């Protein structure tokens, strides 16, 4: 029997070399349900309101504009969308975002 999948995220400000605390995130499930959450003081998030994580295609929107404007004075990227697929195999999915005022990158973490 497969274990239910789990999901977490971590946002790092590569310009400062620090976590991006209190950034707003919106997770959209395959069914179109959403969770509006924010990163903690360490830039992490693993609580998705009452959503159940299951197999399918997801979108995680990082609302980077407000954070970048507050911390760096301007924001080229108002948001960053990361689309990914969770399979029925279960396991843990980690979606990190590395952000700076003029660049970003994401990957499947562990």
N, CA, C and O atoms as a Tinker XYZ file with bonds, in Angstrom:
   440  protein
     1  N      0.835000   -1.177000    0.000000    73     2
     2  CA     0.000000    0.000000    0.000000    64     1     3
     3  C      0.881000    1.243000    0.000000    63     2     4     5
     4  O      1.817000    1.348000    0.793000    81     3
     5  N      0.579000    2.185000   -0.893000    73     3     6
     6  CA     1.360000    3.409000   -1.004000    64     5     7
     7  C      0.958000    4.413000    0.063000    63     6     8     9
     8  O     -0.212000    4.520000    0.429000    81     7
     9  N      1.926000    5.131000    0.543000    73     7    10
    10  CA     1.700000    6.194000    1.512000    64     9    11
    11  C      1.181000    7.420000    0.763000    63    10    12    13
    12  O      1.606000    7.682000   -0.362000    81    11
    13  N      0.259000    8.178000    1.382000    73    11    14
    14  CA    -0.263000    9.398000    0.765000    64    13    15
    15  C      0.880000   10.391000    0.568000    63    14    16    17
    16  O      1.751000   10.506000    1.429000    81    15
    17  N      0.885000   11.108000   -0.553000    73    15    18
    18  CA     1.958000   12.083000   -0.789000    64    17    19
    19  C      1.851000   13.273000    0.168000    63    18    20    21
    20  O      0.776000   13.593000    0.676000    81    19
    21  N      2.977000   13.906000    0.392000    73    19    22
    22  CA     3.022000   15.141000    1.185000    64    21    23
    23  C      3.752000   16.199000    0.370000    63    22    24    25
    24  O      4.476000   15.881000   -0.573000    81    23
    25  N      3.556000   17.454000    0.740000    73    23    26
    26  CA     4.085000   18.578000   -0.035000    64    25    27
    27  C      4.617000   19.646000    0.904000    63    26    28    29
    28  O      3.991000   19.975000    1.911000    81    27
    29  N      5.792000   20.186000    0.558000    73    27    30
    30  CA     6.354000   21.322000    1.287000    64    29    31
    31  C      7.031000   22.259000    0.294000    63    30    32    33
    32  O      7.282000   21.901000   -0.856000    81    31
    33  N      7.317000   23.463000    0.768000    73    31    34
    34  CA     7.996000   24.455000   -0.054000    64    33    35
    35  C      8.953000   25.257000    0.819000    63    34    36    37
    36  O      8.798000   25.312000    2.039000    81    35
    37  N      9.938000   25.873000    0.185000    73    35    38
    38  CA    10.922000   26.704000    0.885000    64    37    39
    39  C     11.347000   27.803000   -0.083000    63    38    40    41
    40  O     11.700000   27.520000   -1.227000    81    39
    41  N     11.314000   29.050000    0.368000    73    39    42
    42  CA    11.696000   30.178000   -0.473000    64    41    43
    43  C     12.942000   30.826000    0.123000    63    42    44    45
    44  O     12.966000   31.207000    1.293000    81    43
    45  N     13.978000   30.942000   -0.712000    73    43    46
    46  CA    15.225000   31.576000   -0.286000    64    45    47
    47  C     15.501000   32.800000   -1.141000    63    46    48    49
    48  O     15.399000   32.750000   -2.367000    81    47
    49  N     15.849000   33.892000   -0.490000    73    47    50
    50  CA    16.240000   35.125000   -1.157000    64    49    51
    51  C     17.743000   35.027000   -1.398000    63    50    52    53
    52  O     18.535000   35.178000   -0.468000    81    51
    53  N     18.133000   34.773000   -2.643000    73    51    54
    54  CA    19.554000   34.538000   -2.932000    64    53    55
    55  C     20.384000   35.811000   -2.877000    63    54    56    57
    56  O     21.605000   35.737000   -2.734000    81    55
    57  N     19.756000   36.972000   -2.986000    73    55    58
    58  CA    20.497000   38.230000   -2.866000    64    57    59
    59  C     20.958000   38.438000   -1.431000    63    58    60    61
    60  O     22.091000   38.855000   -1.187000    81    59
    61  N     20.074000   38.144000   -0.485000    73    59    62
    62  CA    20.404000   38.317000    0.933000    64    61    63
    63  C     21.020000   37.066000    1.554000    63    62    64    65
    64  O     21.643000   37.130000    2.613000    81    63
    65  N     20.835000   35.916000    0.874000    73    63    66
    66  CA    21.295000   34.663000    1.460000    64    65    67
    67  C     20.475000   34.262000    2.666000    63    66    68    69
    68  O     20.990000   33.645000    3.598000    81    67
    69  N     19.167000   34.620000    2.650000    73    67    70
    70  CA    18.285000   34.355000    3.786000    64    69    71
    71  C     16.947000   33.826000    3.301000    63    70    72    73
    72  O     16.596000   33.992000    2.133000    81    71
    73  N     16.193000   33.184000    4.200000    73    71    74
    74  CA    14.836000   32.758000    3.851000    64    73    75
    75  C     13.932000   33.953000    3.571000    63    74    76    77
    76  O     14.126000   35.033000    4.130000    81    75
    77  N     12.955000   33.754000    2.711000    73    75    78
    78  CA    11.949000   34.779000    2.408000    64    77    79
    79  C     10.740000   34.538000    3.307000    63    78    80    81
    80  O      9.852000   33.754000    2.973000    81    79
    81  N     10.717000   35.215000    4.442000    73    79    82
    82  CA     9.648000   35.041000    5.423000    64    81    83
    83  C      8.388000   35.779000    5.006000    63    82    84    85
    84  O      8.446000   36.838000    4.381000    81    83
    85  N      7.252000   35.204000    5.363000    73    83    86
    86  CA     5.932000   35.821000    5.171000    64    85    87
    87  C      5.551000   36.082000    3.718000    63    86    88    89
    88  O      4.769000   36.990000    3.438000    81    87
    89  N      6.094000   35.299000    2.795000    73    87    90
    90  CA     5.677000   35.419000    1.399000    64    89    91
    91  C      4.372000   34.650000    1.219000    63    90    92    93
    92  O      4.227000   33.536000    1.722000    81    91
    93  N      3.435000   35.242000    0.509000    73    91    94
    94  CA     2.150000   34.606000    0.238000    64    93    95
    95  C      2.305000   33.570000   -0.871000    63    94    96    97
    96  O      3.014000   33.796000   -1.851000    81    95
    97  N      1.632000   32.429000   -0.703000    73    95    98
    98  CA     1.616000   31.356000   -1.696000    64    97    99
    99  C      0.173000   30.928000   -1.924000    63    98   100   101
   100  O     -0.655000   30.984000   -1.015000    81    99
   101  N     -0.114000   30.505000   -3.140000    73    99   102
   102  CA    -1.428000   29.946000   -3.455000    64   101   103
   103  C     -1.203000   28.601000   -4.140000    63   102   104   105
   104  O     -0.597000   28.529000   -5.209000    81   103
   105  N     -1.698000   27.540000   -3.511000    73   103   106
   106  CA    -1.619000   26.208000   -4.090000    64   105   107
   107  C     -2.962000   25.894000   -4.736000    63   106   108   109
   108  O     -4.006000   26.014000   -4.095000    81   107
   109  N     -2.936000   25.492000   -6.004000    73   107   110
   110  CA    -4.144000   25.095000   -6.721000    64   109   111
   111  C     -4.044000   23.607000   -7.029000    63   110   112   113
   112  O     -3.060000   23.140000   -7.602000    81   111
   113  N     -5.090000   22.867000   -6.633000    73   111   114
   114  CA    -5.128000   21.416000   -6.822000    64   113   115
   115  C     -5.628000   21.070000   -8.216000    63   114   116   117
   116  O     -6.104000   21.945000   -8.939000    81   115
   117  N     -5.524000   19.803000   -8.599000    73   115   118
   118  CA    -6.048000   19.374000   -9.899000    64   117   119
   119  C     -7.553000   19.650000  -10.053000    63   118   120   121
   120  O     -8.038000   19.837000  -11.169000    81   119
   121  N     -8.276000   19.676000   -8.949000    73   119   122
   122  CA    -9.722000   19.925000   -8.980000    64   121   123
   123  C    -10.064000   21.411000   -8.992000    63   122   124   125
   124  O    -11.232000   21.777000   -9.119000    81   123
   125  N     -9.047000   22.274000   -8.860000    73   123   126
   126  CA    -9.269000   23.716000   -8.852000    64   125   127
   127  C     -9.452000   24.317000   -7.475000    63   126   128   129
   128  O     -9.726000   25.512000   -7.363000    81   127
   129  N     -9.308000   23.525000   -6.420000    73   127   130
   130  CA    -9.378000   24.055000   -5.054000    64   129   131
   131  C     -8.080000   24.796000   -4.740000    63   130   132   133
   132  O     -7.028000   24.469000   -5.289000    81   131
   133  N     -8.156000   25.791000   -3.860000    73   131   134
   134  CA    -6.967000   26.582000   -3.542000    64   133   135
   135  C     -6.748000   26.686000   -2.042000    63   134   136   137
   136  O     -7.688000   26.634000   -1.248000    81   135
   137  N     -5.490000   26.835000   -1.681000    73   135   138
   138  CA    -5.082000   27.137000   -0.310000    64   137   139
   139  C     -4.234000   28.400000   -0.376000    63   138   140   141
   140  O     -3.262000   28.460000   -1.129000    81   139
   141  N     -4.599000   29.409000    0.410000    73   139   142
   142  CA    -3.843000   30.656000    0.511000    64   141   143
   143  C     -3.066000   30.593000    1.819000    63   142   144   145
   144  O     -3.653000   30.604000    2.901000    81   143
   145  N     -1.745000   30.528000    1.710000    73   143   146
   146  CA    -0.878000   30.338000    2.872000    64   145   147
   147  C      0.300000   31.300000    2.778000    63   146   148   149
   148  O      0.407000   32.068000    1.822000    81   147
   149  N      1.180000   31.257000    3.768000    73   147   150
   150  CA     2.401000   32.069000    3.689000    64   149   151
   151  C      3.554000   31.319000    4.321000    63   150   152   153
   152  O      3.367000   30.428000    5.151000    81   151
   153  N      4.758000   31.704000    3.906000    73   151   154
   154  CA     5.950000   31.086000    4.463000    64   153   155
   155  C      6.129000   31.531000    5.906000    63   154   156   157
   156  O      5.696000   32.615000    6.297000    81   155
   157  N      6.777000   30.672000    6.690000    73   155   158
   158  CA     7.058000   31.006000    8.079000    64   157   159
   159  C      8.344000   31.835000    8.160000    63   158   160   161
   160  O      8.864000   32.271000    7.133000    81   159
   161  N      8.850000   32.051000    9.352000    73   159   162
   162  CA    10.056000   32.868000    9.548000    64   161   163
   163  C     11.282000   32.274000    8.865000    63   162   164   165
   164  O     12.237000   32.992000    8.568000    81   163
   165  N     11.260000   30.956000    8.613000    73   163   166
   166  CA    12.369000   30.280000    7.936000    64   165   167
   167  C     12.109000   30.124000    6.444000    63   166   168   169
   168  O     12.840000   29.401000    5.767000    81   167
   169  N     11.062000   30.799000    5.909000    73   167   170
   170  CA    10.754000   30.727000    4.486000    64   169   171
   171  C     10.115000   29.426000    4.054000    63   170   172   173
   172  O     10.079000   29.125000    2.860000    81   171
   173  N      9.607000   28.643000    5.000000    73   171   174
   174  CA     9.063000   27.325000    4.695000    64   173   175
   175  C      7.540000   27.292000    4.805000    63   174   176   177
   176  O      6.929000   28.101000    5.502000    81   175
   177  N      6.951000   26.334000    4.098000    73   175   178
   178  CA     5.513000   26.103000    4.185000    64   177   179
   179  C      5.244000   24.619000    3.953000    63   178   180   181
   180  O      5.719000   24.039000    2.977000    81   179
   181  N      4.484000   24.013000    4.853000    73   179   182
   182  CA     4.076000   22.621000    4.665000    64   181   183
   183  C      2.636000   22.389000    5.127000    63   182   184   185
   184  O      2.198000   21.246000    5.254000    81   183
   185  N      1.911000   23.466000    5.374000    73   183   186
   186  CA     0.501000   23.398000    5.764000    64   185   187
   187  C     -0.319000   24.014000    4.643000    63   186   188   189
   188  O     -0.061000   25.148000    4.239000    81   187
   189  N     -1.291000   23.290000    4.142000    73   187   190
   190  CA    -2.075000   23.723000    2.977000    64   189   191
   191  C     -3.552000   23.815000    3.313000    63   190   192   193
   192  O     -4.397000   23.306000    2.576000    81   191
   193  N     -3.863000   24.464000    4.427000    73   191   194
   194  CA    -5.234000   24.576000    4.916000    64   193   195
   195  C     -5.813000   23.170000    5.050000    63   194   196   197
   196  O     -5.182000   22.295000    5.644000    81   195
   197  N     -6.973000   22.953000    4.518000    73   195   198
   198  CA    -7.637000   21.653000    4.637000    64   197   199
   199  C     -7.492000   20.794000    3.373000    63   198   200   201
   200  O     -8.158000   19.766000    3.251000    81   199
   201  N     -6.637000   21.200000    2.442000    73   199   202
   202  CA    -6.510000   20.453000    1.188000    64   201   203
   203  C     -5.864000   19.090000    1.405000    63   202   204   205
   204  O     -4.940000   18.944000    2.205000    81   203
   205  N     -6.355000   18.114000    0.692000    73   203   206
   206  CA    -5.752000   16.787000    0.667000    64   205   207
   207  C     -4.839000   16.713000   -0.558000    63   206   208   209
   208  O     -5.252000   17.018000   -1.676000    81   207
   209  N     -3.605000   16.307000   -0.327000    73   207   210
   210  CA    -2.642000   16.179000   -1.421000    64   209   211
   211  C     -2.780000   14.767000   -2.003000    63   210   212   213
   212  O     -2.658000   13.772000   -1.289000    81   211
   213  N     -3.032000   14.703000   -3.299000    73   211   214
   214  CA    -3.179000   13.423000   -3.985000    64   213   215
   215  C     -2.551000   13.550000   -5.371000    63   214   216   217
   216  O     -2.023000   14.605000   -5.722000    81   215
   217  N     -2.607000   12.491000   -6.144000    73   215   218
   218  CA    -2.010000   12.500000   -7.472000    64   217   219
   219  C     -2.693000   13.513000   -8.381000    63   218   220   221
   220  O     -3.900000   13.735000   -8.286000    81   219
   221  N     -1.902000   14.126000   -9.268000    73   219   222
   222  CA    -2.433000   15.071000  -10.238000    64   221   223
   223  C     -1.492000   16.235000  -10.470000    63   222   224   225
   224  O     -0.406000   16.301000   -9.895000    81   223
   225  N     -1.927000   17.156000  -11.323000    73   223   226
   226  CA    -1.121000   18.330000  -11.668000    64   225   227
   227  C     -1.534000   19.518000  -10.800000    63   226   228   229
   228  O     -2.716000   19.828000  -10.656000    81   227
   229  N     -0.529000   20.167000  -10.231000    73   227   230
   230  CA    -0.723000   21.277000   -9.296000    64   229   231
   231  C     -0.062000   22.538000   -9.839000    63   230   232   233
   232  O      0.800000   22.493000  -10.716000    81   231
   233  N     -0.498000   23.663000   -9.283000    73   231   234
   234  CA     0.170000   24.944000   -9.515000    64   233   235
   235  C      0.447000   25.563000   -8.158000    63   234   236   237
   236  O     -0.443000   25.651000   -7.312000    81   235
   237  N      1.678000   25.988000   -7.956000    73   235   238
   238  CA     2.051000   26.715000   -6.752000    64   237   239
   239  C      2.468000   28.107000   -7.190000    63   238   240   241
   240  O      3.479000   28.279000   -7.871000    81   239
   241  N      1.676000   29.104000   -6.791000    73   239   242
   242  CA     1.973000   30.498000   -7.139000    64   241   243
   243  C      2.631000   31.171000   -5.951000    63   242   244   245
   244  O      2.071000   31.224000   -4.856000    81   243
   245  N      3.826000   31.684000   -6.185000    73   243   246
   246  CA     4.564000   32.451000   -5.190000    64   245   247
   247  C      4.310000   33.931000   -5.497000    63   246   248   249
   248  O      4.654000   34.399000   -6.582000    81   247
   249  N      3.724000   34.658000   -4.574000    73   247   250
   250  CA     3.433000   36.081000   -4.788000    64   249   251
   251  C      4.679000   36.878000   -4.393000    63   250   252   253
   252  O      4.776000   37.418000   -3.291000    81   251
   253  N      5.605000   36.929000   -5.314000    73   251   254
   254  CA     6.936000   37.489000   -5.063000    64   253   255
   255  C      6.978000   39.015000   -5.077000    63   254   256   257
   256  O      7.858000   39.610000   -4.455000    81   255
   257  N      6.044000   39.652000   -5.772000    73   255   258
   258  CA     6.091000   41.099000   -5.953000    64   257   259
   259  C      6.094000   41.890000   -4.664000    63   258   260   261
   260  O      6.919000   42.787000   -4.487000    81   259
   261  N      5.185000   41.570000   -3.763000    73   259   262
   262  CA     5.103000   42.304000   -2.498000    64   261   263
   263  C      6.372000   42.108000   -1.680000    63   262   264   265
   264  O      6.903000   43.061000   -1.108000    81   263
   265  N      6.857000   40.871000   -1.626000    73   263   266
   266  CA     8.080000   40.585000   -0.879000    64   265   267
   267  C      9.269000   41.336000   -1.475000    63   266   268   269
   268  O      9.990000   42.031000   -0.759000    81   267
   269  N      9.474000   41.195000   -2.794000    73   267   270
   270  CA    10.627000   41.831000   -3.434000    64   269   271
   271  C     10.579000   43.349000   -3.315000    63   270   272   273
   272  O     11.611000   43.978000   -3.084000    81   271
   273  N      9.409000   43.945000   -3.467000    73   271   274
   274  CA     9.278000   45.403000   -3.334000    64   273   275
   275  C      9.621000   45.856000   -1.919000    63   274   276   277
   276  O     10.322000   46.851000   -1.732000    81   275
   277  N      9.127000   45.123000   -0.927000    73   275   278
   278  CA     9.381000   45.502000    0.469000    64   277   279
   279  C     10.852000   45.351000    0.847000    63   278   280   281
   280  O     11.404000   46.195000    1.551000    81   279
   281  N     11.480000   44.283000    0.382000    73   279   282
   282  CA    12.850000   43.978000    0.800000    64   281   283
   283  C     13.899000   44.626000   -0.091000    63   282   284   285
   284  O     14.950000   45.045000    0.395000    81   283
   285  N     13.621000   44.714000   -1.424000    73   283   286
   286  CA    14.632000   45.190000   -2.369000    64   285   287
   287  C     14.247000   46.494000   -3.071000    63   286   288   289
   288  O     15.036000   47.026000   -3.852000    81   287
   289  N     13.061000   47.009000   -2.809000    73   287   290
   290  CA    12.660000   48.292000   -3.382000    64   289   291
   291  C     11.963000   48.218000   -4.722000    63   290   292   293
   292  O     11.385000   49.210000   -5.167000    81   291
   293  N     12.002000   47.071000   -5.377000    73   291   294
   294  CA    11.298000   46.903000   -6.648000    64   293   295
   295  C     11.113000   45.414000   -6.912000    63   294   296   297
   296  O     11.738000   44.563000   -6.279000    81   295
   297  N     10.232000   45.130000   -7.872000    73   295   298
   298  CA     9.957000   43.727000   -8.204000    64   297   299
   299  C      9.742000   43.596000   -9.699000    63   298   300   301
   300  O      8.792000   44.164000  -10.238000    81   299
   301  N     10.585000   42.876000  -10.361000    73   299   302
   302  CA    10.413000   42.585000  -11.777000    64   301   303
   303  C      9.361000   41.489000  -11.961000    63   302   304   305
   304  O      8.609000   41.498000  -12.936000    81   303
   305  N      9.315000   40.555000  -11.026000    73   303   306
   306  CA     8.378000   39.438000  -11.082000    64   305   307
   307  C      7.265000   39.648000  -10.059000    63   306   308   309
   308  O      7.527000   39.560000   -8.860000    81   307
   309  N      6.024000   39.925000  -10.493000    73   307   310
   310  CA     4.932000   40.070000   -9.532000    64   309   311
   311  C      4.562000   38.734000   -8.885000    63   310   312   313
   312  O      4.096000   38.695000   -7.746000    81   311
   313  N      4.775000   37.649000   -9.620000    73   311   314
   314  CA     4.547000   36.299000   -9.084000    64   313   315
   315  C      5.342000   35.305000   -9.917000    63   314   316   317
   316  O      5.766000   35.596000  -11.035000    81   315
   317  N      5.531000   34.125000   -9.340000    73   315   318
   318  CA     6.177000   33.019000  -10.038000    64   317   319
   319  C      5.256000   31.815000   -9.896000    63   318   320   321
   320  O      4.896000   31.439000   -8.780000    81   319
   321  N      4.872000   31.208000  -11.014000    73   319   322
   322  CA     4.061000   29.998000  -11.012000    64   321   323
   323  C      4.944000   28.792000  -11.289000    63   322   324   325
   324  O      5.733000   28.787000  -12.234000    81   323
   325  N      4.802000   27.772000  -10.453000    73   323   326
   326  CA     5.489000   26.508000  -10.666000    64   325   327
   327  C      4.411000   25.441000  -10.821000    63   326   328   329
   328  O      3.601000   25.225000   -9.920000    81   327
   329  N      4.412000   24.783000  -11.968000    73   327   330
   330  CA     3.474000   23.695000  -12.252000    64   329   331
   331  C      4.231000   22.389000  -12.093000    63   330   332   333
   332  O      5.358000   22.252000  -12.571000    81   331
   333  N      3.608000   21.429000  -11.420000    73   331   334
   334  CA     4.275000   20.151000  -11.183000    64   333   335
   335  C      3.236000   19.051000  -11.058000    63   334   336   337
   336  O      2.046000   19.310000  -10.876000    81   335
   337  N      3.711000   17.823000  -11.159000    73   335   338
   338  CA     2.809000   16.679000  -11.085000    64   337   339
   339  C      3.194000   15.761000   -9.939000    63   338   340   341
   340  O      4.355000   15.380000   -9.790000    81   339
   341  N      2.206000   15.414000   -9.134000    73   339   342
   342  CA     2.363000   14.440000   -8.069000    64   341   343
   343  C      1.816000   13.114000   -8.591000    63   342   344   345
   344  O      0.712000   13.057000   -9.132000    81   343
   345  N      2.595000   12.057000   -8.426000    73   343   346
   346  CA     2.162000   10.750000   -8.924000    64   345   347
   347  C      1.502000    9.948000   -7.800000    63   346   348   349
   348  O      1.573000   10.314000   -6.627000    81   347
   349  N      0.875000    8.872000   -8.181000    73   347   350
   350  CA     0.166000    8.032000   -7.209000    64   349   351
   351  C      1.116000    7.187000   -6.373000    63   350   352   353
   352  O      0.671000    6.438000   -5.504000    81   351
   353  N      2.416000    7.296000   -6.623000    73   351   354
   354  CA     3.396000    6.518000   -5.869000    64   353   355
   355  C      3.565000    7.000000   -4.438000    63   354   356   357
   356  O      4.216000    6.338000   -3.630000    81   355
   357  N      2.981000    8.153000   -4.117000    73   355   358
   358  CA     3.159000    8.709000   -2.785000    64   357   359
   359  C      4.506000    9.379000   -2.653000    63   358   360   361
   360  O      5.096000    9.805000   -3.646000    81   359
   361  N      4.984000    9.469000   -1.457000    73   359   362
   362  CA     6.274000   10.097000   -1.209000    64   361   363
   363  C      6.126000   11.574000   -0.905000    63   362   364   365
   364  O      5.025000   12.126000   -0.894000    81   363
   365  N      7.263000   12.194000   -0.660000    73   363   366
   366  CA     7.275000   13.604000   -0.305000    64   365   367
   367  C      7.716000   14.438000   -1.505000    63   366   368   369
   368  O      8.670000   14.088000   -2.199000    81   367
   369  N      7.018000   15.532000   -1.738000    73   367   370
   370  CA     7.341000   16.469000   -2.812000    64   369   371
   371  C      7.734000   17.789000   -2.158000    63   370   372   373
   372  O      7.001000   18.322000   -1.325000    81   371
   373  N      8.897000   18.310000   -2.542000    73   371   374
   374  CA     9.386000   19.572000   -1.996000    64   373   375
   375  C      9.657000   20.506000   -3.165000    63   374   376   377
   376  O     10.409000   20.163000   -4.077000    81   375
   377  N      9.042000   21.695000   -3.139000    73   375   378
   378  CA     9.172000   22.663000   -4.225000    64   377   379
   379  C      9.877000   23.913000   -3.679000    63   378   380   381
   380  O      9.216000   24.800000   -3.138000    81   379
   381  N     11.198000   23.996000   -3.812000    73   379   382
   382  CA    11.915000   25.190000   -3.385000    64   381   383
   383  C     11.874000   26.271000   -4.475000    63   382   384   385
   384  O     11.770000   25.972000   -5.665000    81   383
   385  N     11.957000   27.515000   -4.044000    73   383   386
   386  CA    12.089000   28.638000   -4.968000    64   385   387
   387  C     13.258000   29.482000   -4.506000    63   386   388   389
   388  O     13.314000   29.904000   -3.351000    81   387
   389  N     14.195000   29.726000   -5.417000    73   387   390
   390  CA    15.293000   30.656000   -5.175000    64   389   391
   391  C     14.930000   31.933000   -5.915000    63   390   392   393
   392  O     14.699000   31.907000   -7.124000    81   391
   393  N     14.877000   33.060000   -5.193000    73   391   394
   394  CA    14.393000   34.305000   -5.784000    64   393   395
   395  C     15.386000   35.435000   -5.530000    63   394   396   397
   396  O     16.034000   35.497000   -4.485000    81   395
   397  N     15.485000   36.321000   -6.512000    73   395   398
   398  CA    16.211000   37.578000   -6.372000    64   397   399
   399  C     15.410000   38.616000   -7.152000    63   398   400   401
   400  O     14.467000   38.242000   -7.849000    81   399
   401  N     15.742000   39.887000   -7.066000    73   399   402
   402  CA    14.943000   40.886000   -7.777000    64   401   403
   403  C     14.853000   40.645000   -9.287000    63   402   404   405
   404  O     13.874000   41.063000   -9.907000    81   403
   405  N     15.837000   39.988000   -9.895000    73   403   406
   406  CA    15.822000   39.829000  -11.348000    64   405   407
   407  C     16.054000   38.395000  -11.817000    63   406   408   409
   408  O     16.495000   38.175000  -12.944000    81   407
   409  N     15.761000   37.430000  -10.967000    73   407   410
   410  CA    15.905000   36.042000  -11.373000    64   409   411
   411  C     15.266000   35.100000  -10.376000    63   410   412   413
   412  O     15.067000   35.447000   -9.212000    81   411
   413  N     14.946000   33.899000  -10.844000    73   411   414
   414  CA    14.417000   32.864000   -9.960000    64   413   415
   415  C     14.717000   31.493000  -10.548000    63   414   416   417
   416  O     14.993000   31.352000  -11.739000    81   415
   417  N     14.655000   30.486000   -9.680000    73   415   418
   418  CA    14.792000   29.116000  -10.144000    64   417   419
   419  C     14.091000   28.203000   -9.144000    63   418   420   421
   420  O     13.948000   28.529000   -7.966000    81   419
   421  N     13.659000   27.053000   -9.649000    73   419   422
   422  CA    12.989000   26.072000   -8.818000    64   421   423
   423  C     13.429000   24.682000   -9.275000    63   422   424   425
   424  O     13.935000   24.517000  -10.385000    81   423
   425  N     13.236000   23.705000   -8.427000    73   423   426
   426  CA    13.607000   22.340000   -8.726000    64   425   427
   427  C     12.836000   21.433000   -7.776000    63   426   428   429
   428  O     12.214000   21.913000   -6.829000    81   427
   429  N     12.871000   20.139000   -8.018000    73   427   430
   430  CA    12.258000   19.217000   -7.062000    64   429   431
   431  C     13.286000   18.899000   -5.993000    63   430   432   433
   432  O     14.307000   18.261000   -6.252000    81   431
   433  N     12.998000   19.350000   -4.805000    73   431   434
   434  CA    13.895000   19.121000   -3.684000    64   433   435
   435  C     13.573000   17.828000   -2.973000    63   434   436   437
   436  O     12.826000   16.990000   -3.478000    81   435
   437  N     14.141000   17.677000   -1.803000    73   435   438
   438  CA    13.906000   16.450000   -1.028000    64   437   439
   439  C     13.412000   16.803000    0.366000    63   438   440
   440  O     13.156000   15.910000    1.175000    81   439
